[in-house]
Amino acid sequence: MQNIEPIRQVDPDIYAAIGAELTRQQTGVELIPSENYVSEAVLAAIGTVLTNKYSEGYPGKRYYMGNHHIDTVENLAIERAKALFGAEAANVQSYSGSPANQAIYMALAKPGDTIMGMSLPDGGHLTHGWKVNFSAHYYHAVQYPVDPETGFLDYDVVAKLAREHKPRLLWAGHSAYPRQLDFAKFADIAGEVGALLIADVAHISGLIATGLHPDPVPYAAAMMTTTHKMLRGPRGALIVGKEEHLKAINRAVFPGLQGGPHNHTTAGIAVCLLEASQPGYRAYCEQLLANAQALAEALLSRGLDIVSGGTENHIVLLDLRSKNQSGKVLSQVLDRANITTNANTVPGEIRSPFDPSGVRLGTPAATTRGFREAEFRQVGHWIADIAADMENEQTIERVRNEVVEMCSRFPLWY
Ligand SMILES: Cc1ncc(COP(=O)(O)O)c(C=O)c1O
């Protein structure tokens, strides 16, 4: 149990908010695919005195004295990142996924260069060239779509756009695509047009580390992952890749974009990477994949549509277009039943980005607390019960009571 008592004595308001959030996490089913529960060891690491230290620079080359122990921590994180992903070099200092991607742009492209990434409404990330993001302000961004009929990426379309636009960087990665990425095909396309392939595996890095998803490391100039999603680490990011490119990326992270690294976070990253290298972590990843299958099957059996008709990863993207329902409203009603999701656009979206037709579901968090196929089938049926009549207060209350009861059988360790 984490000791937050000192906070109560100093700041009762923050203490109360943290306590209420803990209760929310304990009593609800977390289905947002980018969230997870860190281990007690990771949580302890990020709440340590390492937060007190300034360490601008890199191990052995710091601008501040007193960094011997910080060097130990950062070197362990670097070595573990390289070993887990089989990469030549690693940087573990980026404050989060978006700044890590910014560092990759700064290192490997010049402002005004053309870059290509998956369109945000089709499942890509903001930083892959979406119009409101820096990546579209400072670079000429071309977005490739997902086939609106099948929900699958069409690599011929990606290749055609790449031939036409000749990007400097080709981004392969997603925040809401339920199928595997074929990095070998991406590499062929990048090779043909002289682009550098950048893999953003924020969502799927656990599957890559455990051999349950094709591996981009042999092909990519750099691979970025956040550490707080499937990897079950603190909020942060790491970049691995080829030595030649990592030199430039290191310079972009510091001094290009950042000052002192968050050493307490680096320690948490080191701990989560150690945990991810142990056999239990592969079993966890296998289970979250099996759970996604169970969730998808339950939803399909109740007549609901999901993008691409299934899943090959941890994401199930509910598609409400044929029912003409709002994903935003469904996610709000599910929230009242203690099932946490987010509204999401779907390929071929017919509503607005602010009120889209999809709801994004994922299995990493609830799998961490111990849910298996039977529990995920039940989750699918709860969602279907609520989607069938979103105004039925009795159903919402019944589901909420059942969710609280199930969560009490799978308590979190905090
Ligand atoms: C594919 C992908 N890249 C980058 C990011 C950005 O990470 P952060 O939110 O830590 O900036 C995310 C976050 O959801 C993501 O899904």
The ligand as an ORCA input file, in Angstrom:
! r2SCAN-3c Opt
* xyz 0 1
  C       1.334      6.121    -31.170
  C       1.560      7.194    -30.148
  N       2.629      7.993    -30.271
  C       2.884      8.965    -29.392
  C       2.045      9.200    -28.332
  C       2.323     10.373    -27.453
  O       2.617     10.080    -26.159
  P       2.423     11.149    -24.990
  O       0.957     11.219    -24.731
  O       3.211     10.552    -23.886
  O       2.972     12.451    -25.465
  C       0.930      8.377    -28.143
  C       0.032      8.607    -26.994
  O      -1.040      8.193    -26.889
  C       0.665      7.354    -29.086
  O      -0.413      6.570    -29.000
*
